[in-house]
Structures are given as structure tokens and as C-alpha cells.
């Protein structure tokens, strides 16, 4: 049996109730242990107090502050994403990153080519050139001999140095200084250059000096160059027995002799050498025949000598003619009326695989125009247009003449406009042809316009216009 005794400020509690409270206290303690804040949050810092009035803050040492930890930064810093950043991140999962508005056509610098990547930066190394007048070149002759003996700069400079000698001095004075640089065939260019300078006697002195050098002579290149220079300047002594000369000379010397006579204007001697070579059955280059044919074709009295040369070229199995040589032969054959030769040469050139030039097309069109095969010439004009061949002034001249012969006013006017657009100035013959076709079509205003334009250009076409008026009055 229990009894309760009451004292002032004293309470007696039942033991069962005490045990229950004890258990609740233990549970609360355990729960509070799990929710304990971190160390830096247990003792929060006091808020900063304003400094006392009159205290110098610059003399006072700064109080070190604790840096916030990572957990504090994560709690305090709130990350805010902008719209363009969200768009850029989302575009990584979609495809291409959208560009910001601005200059969209920005030009990037082109990458450097591969040699600039491999080569170190800096200026290029200068080439080692031989100075002709340097005295220290003699010590290094052995190293430069293989480079200098065929250098055009050195050989032309040698010819200029020889030409500057006094008349009483011989060319051997200059040649003896460079004898170790020279090889067989080197002096041929020097001799030809002396011929262009008008010094055939210096060329002969150079040849005579080379004859005394065992490592330079015999040389057919030097002999051929000397013969060509002397023949061109009329200084070659031609023997009476020309057949003996041609039998001793080789092919290169004969061709050089004929070229020299042609360039010197002595066509009679060139023809004699060519006839003797043909009699001895010496095979010369076809370009020599083309040059002789071109010179003979300038004089109508000598056209009879062209026919055997054409027959000889036709008998050859292989022709090594350039387009320039073919065009020269075509022009002569057009004057002589040998149109079949022009066509055969043109077909041979196309079958050989080379593309005809504008000069070749113009020559063949003129040949067909002269033969009055206007439709065939017109087909060649369309072929010329399809091959994207640029017209020159003679081509426009021939084509306009062809359209005038066909009485095709629209095409003649169109090509006349093309001629002006290309920057060419019409010639007297072109104005005359246009005036003729305008007269035939009865366009008097155009005739006056052409006459006025021709007068501005320096031509006078009033007589053609007056003749047109007279014809109309008679009708």
C-alpha cells in the first residue's frame, strides 16, 4: 500500500511513469544526434559591427576570414542559366549549334600549303649565281663548269663582252678567260647572238678560235651557226662547184646555209642549194621547204618553182610541219589556185591530233571563199565557233566577206558588232564590204551611217555612196 506525502515544491511520481519518460528521453536523444548540424553551423558568426569612430582601418591588420566550404557554396549560390546557354546545351543533343546574329559571311584565312609547313619560317635562301666579271670565279671553275657551259645568260653575256672589244682586238682575248667553262655546242648560241648584233666578223673569229681548241672542235653546231650568220650577212664565200660543197656538208650545215640565204634575201642561192641537195637525194627538214615556198610565193613569176617542192612534200610518208609552216603553204597555194593542197593539209593536221588555230581556220575559210564554196566555208565558221576559238581581226574580215557574198545582212551586222565589242578597229575593207551589202539591201540610212563612221576613223567612202545614188537614178 502506497501513501503520498506532500511537501512544499515536491512531487512524487509513479515509477512506471518515470520509466516511460526515460525511454522517451533516450529516443529523443538518438533522434537529435542524427539531426546535428555541421561544425561550421553550430556556432554561427556574429554579424559584422561597424568600426568605431576614429579608428584607422589602414593601420589595422586584416582579420583572416574563413573561406566557405563546398557545402556552403552549394547552399548559398543559386545557379541561373541564361536562354542562349540552355539553347546551346540542348543543341548538342539535336545537331548543329545555332550561330549568334551578326556577320554570317565571315571569311576564314586559307591554310598554308604544304611546302610552307615543312619549310622553316624565314626568307628564302638566295641562289648561288656565277658573276661573269668576278675575279674569284676562277678558283671555283670545276664546280660551276657543268652549270655554266649551257647557260643562255652566260653565253649571251659572252657575246656582248666580245662585241664591246676594240676593233684592233681579237675575240680570243675574251674567250681565253672562259675556255675551261666551255663545252662542245656552247659557242653556237654565242655565234648566233653575234650575228643578231651585226658582228659577223666577230662570229668568224670565235669560230676560228674554237677550231684550235681540241675539246671544242670538231662541232657541227658551231659550224652550222657560223655558216648561217655569214650567209645572212652576205659574207659567205660561195664556191663555183656547189655540188662538192653540199656533198661534204652534213644536213644541219645545209639547212643552216639555206636559212641564212633566205633571211639575207638571197633566194637564188637558197634555191640552188635546195636543188643540188635534192639531186644528191639529201633529205632535208620539211620546214626548210615551207620557208622556201613562202618566199617564192611572194613573187607571182616564181610560182612555177613552187610546184616541184609541193610534189616533193606530197611524196613523203611523214611530215613534221608546224601549224605556222602549214599556214604559210596554204596561203601560197590559195594564191596559186591549188585548193586541193589546202584541204589535204587541213585534213592531215586534224588527223594528226592537233587543234587548228585561228590562223589556220582563217586560211581555210579564205581558200573556200576564193574557190566560191560559200556553204563549205560557212560550215567551217560554225566549227570554229564550236571549238571556242577566239576571233582576231583577219578572222572577222574573212567571215564578214563570206556573209556579204552570201547576202546575209543579219549575220554580217552581228559579226561587225562582235568585232567592235572585242576592241578591234574596223579596217577599210570591212567598211567597204558593209557598205556593199547595205547598198544591195537598199538601206540608204545605214550607208550614210557607215560612211560617217568611216570618215571619223580616217577613211573616205564617199565614192561608193555616190555610185549607189547614180545606180538608183538610172533605175
ABEGO torsion letter per residue (X at the ends): XBBBBBBBGBBBBBAAAAAAAAAAAAAAAAAAAAABBBAAAABBBBBBBBBBBGBBAAABBBBBBBBBBAAAAAAABBBBBBAAAAAAAAAAAAEBBBBBBEBABBBBBBBBBAAAAABBBEBBBBBBBBBAABAAAAAAAAAAAAAAAABAAAAAAAAAAAAABBAABBAAAAAAAAAAABBBGAAAAAAAAAAAAGBAAAAAAAAAAAAABAAAOBBAAAAAAAAAAAAAAGABBBBABAAAAAAABBAAAAAAAAAAAAAAGBAAAAAAAAAAAAAAGBBBBAAAAAAAAAAAAABAAAAAAAAAAAAAAAABABBBBBAAAAAAAAAAAAAAGBAAAAAAAAAAAAAAGBBBBAAAAAAAAAAAAAAGBAAAAAAAAAAAAAAGBBBBAAAAAAAAAAAAAAGBAAAAAAAAAAAAAAGBBBBAAAAAAAAAAAAAAGBAAAAAAAAAAAAAAGBBAAAAAAAAAAAAAAX
